[in-house]
Amino acid sequence: MNQVIENILTRRSVRKFTEEKISRQDLELILKCAAYAPSGMNKQTWQFTAITDRNKLDEFAAVIGNELGREGYNFYNADVLIIPSNVRDGIWSKEDNACALENIFLAAHSLGIGSVWINQLQTICDKPVVRAFLREWGIPEEHVVHGMAALGYAETEPSQNVEKKGIIKIID
Ligand SMILES: Cc1cc2nc3c(=O)[nH]c(=O)nc-3n(C[C@H](O)[C@H](O)[C@H](O)COP(=O)(O)O)c2cc1C
């Protein structure tokens, strides 16, 4: 099996991270992979914002937890949060961001870094308390957030004993 296929098949969501920091070089490489994802009509209307400041991440998580009524919410203690954002009325904003997220997950996995999709902003990114953080981080007002990526080193390797039961058919 080639390494690309193996990387795809062995990527699993990680929900418990160590305190180990992701190097700037690895983070930049992961962000580059995000930007190399396909996008509808190659519009590339997205932005990728990576937050590495632990205190800011904790504050942001607390605000999200408060909005969603989830006390103790903390992005699984991830080292980095990548926030892909995209234009509100873009026809393919959501699809483009999903492609970029998968590139992020696969790139991270290939570098030995764990990741998981974080969906919590989807319904609350326009709440003033949330928008205040996005504004501070230079995320344009006309951008919305569909999904984010939490990254870090896995505390324990996720099990590969998974059942993937998508229906596959080949019609000859
Ligand atoms: C659209 C979408 C939203 C998701 N939201 C979350 C989330 O908010 N929190 C979380 O822990 N995992 C989230 N996940 C990760 C899925 O739970 C995970 O991919 C699935 O259980 C399969 O496991 P695997 O990634 O290890 O193959 C999301 C995945 C997708 C595609």
Ligand as a Chemical Component Dictionary entry (heavy atoms), coordinates in Angstrom:
data_LIG
# 
_chem_comp.id                   LIG 
_chem_comp.type                 NON-POLYMER 
_chem_comp.pdbx_formal_charge   0 
_chem_comp.three_letter_code    LIG 
# 
loop_
_chem_comp_atom.comp_id 
_chem_comp_atom.atom_id 
_chem_comp_atom.alt_atom_id 
_chem_comp_atom.type_symbol 
_chem_comp_atom.charge 
_chem_comp_atom.model_Cartn_x 
_chem_comp_atom.model_Cartn_y 
_chem_comp_atom.model_Cartn_z 
_chem_comp_atom.pdbx_ordinal 
LIG C1  C1  C 0 -19.260 17.453 9.689  1  
LIG C2  C2  C 0 -18.518 16.838 10.839 2  
LIG C3  C3  C 0 -18.683 17.355 12.104 3  
LIG C4  C4  C 0 -17.976 16.815 13.184 4  
LIG N1  N1  N 0 -18.066 17.415 14.398 5  
LIG C5  C5  C 0 -17.345 16.929 15.422 6  
LIG C6  C6  C 0 -17.323 17.604 16.683 7  
LIG O1  O1  O 0 -17.902 18.675 16.849 8  
LIG N2  N2  N 0 -16.624 17.037 17.687 9  
LIG C7  C7  C 0 -15.938 15.859 17.546 10 
LIG O2  O2  O 0 -15.345 15.392 18.499 11 
LIG N3  N3  N 0 -15.894 15.221 16.342 12 
LIG C8  C8  C 0 -16.565 15.736 15.290 13 
LIG N4  N4  N 0 -16.498 15.125 14.062 14 
LIG C9  C9  C 0 -15.653 13.932 13.902 15 
LIG C10 C10 C 0 -16.488 12.659 13.718 16 
LIG O3  O3  O 0 -17.143 12.350 14.914 17 
LIG C11 C11 C 0 -15.534 11.520 13.280 18 
LIG O4  O4  O 0 -14.923 11.859 12.067 19 
LIG C12 C12 C 0 -16.282 10.202 13.147 20 
LIG O5  O5  O 0 -16.717 9.740  14.398 21 
LIG C13 C13 C 0 -15.418 9.105  12.499 22 
LIG O6  O6  O 0 -14.261 8.883  13.237 23 
LIG P1  P1  P 0 -12.805 9.036  12.584 24 
LIG O7  O7  O 0 -12.609 10.501 12.253 25 
LIG O8  O8  O 0 -11.848 8.587  13.654 26 
LIG O9  O9  O 0 -12.744 8.187  11.352 27 
LIG C14 C14 C 0 -17.147 15.678 12.981 28 
LIG C15 C15 C 0 -16.985 15.179 11.698 29 
LIG C16 C16 C 0 -17.618 15.767 10.628 30 
LIG C17 C17 C 0 -17.352 15.249 9.237  31 
# 
loop_
_chem_comp_bond.comp_id 
_chem_comp_bond.atom_id_1 
_chem_comp_bond.atom_id_2 
_chem_comp_bond.value_order 
_chem_comp_bond.pdbx_ordinal 
LIG C1  C2  SING 1  
LIG C2  C3  SING 2  
LIG C2  C16 DOUB 3  
LIG C3  C4  DOUB 4  
LIG C4  N1  SING 5  
LIG C4  C14 SING 6  
LIG N1  C5  DOUB 7  
LIG C5  C6  SING 8  
LIG C5  C8  SING 9  
LIG C6  O1  DOUB 10 
LIG C6  N2  SING 11 
LIG N2  C7  SING 12 
LIG C7  O2  DOUB 13 
LIG C7  N3  SING 14 
LIG N3  C8  DOUB 15 
LIG C8  N4  SING 16 
LIG N4  C9  SING 17 
LIG N4  C14 SING 18 
LIG C9  C10 SING 19 
LIG C10 O3  SING 20 
LIG C10 C11 SING 21 
LIG C11 O4  SING 22 
LIG C11 C12 SING 23 
LIG C12 O5  SING 24 
LIG C12 C13 SING 25 
LIG C13 O6  SING 26 
LIG O6  P1  SING 27 
LIG P1  O7  DOUB 28 
LIG P1  O8  SING 29 
LIG P1  O9  SING 30 
LIG C14 C15 DOUB 31 
LIG C15 C16 SING 32 
LIG C16 C17 SING 33 
# 
